[in-house]
């Protein structure tokens, strides 16, 4: 995967957080049975050398485990976490297997709402000002 839109689409799929990474999986639904994978490691994790080392490790993990345990016709994204570079490779291998098992066992999640208000309420569970004004107008009969 190389296009930003593919990574953003995968973010709307299922996720399995692990100590060294987060696995995102989204079925494409285009009829193509090919499995694709993408890797992203932000600057928050470390400098270029650290990020590239982590990406190399993730690449090997993906090539070993996805053909056996991945979902056909889906995009798989590995997002590196801060402590992931210090983790033993065999531990990362086991965690990716566990994450893929979690994803396979979990039913497809409903689409996540990424709108600014997050639906009817704001982040703290109360209505926005526009919604409060609209409710007040309805109660006053205007």
Buried (B, 14 or more C-beta within 10 A) or exposed (E): BEEEEBBEBBBBBBBBEBEBBBBBBBEBEEEEEEBBBBBBBEEEBBEEEBBEEBBEBBEEBBEEBBEEBBBEBBBBBBBBBEEBBEBEEEEBBEBBBEBBEBBEEEEEEEEEEEEEEEEEEBEEEEBBEEBEEEEEEEEEEE
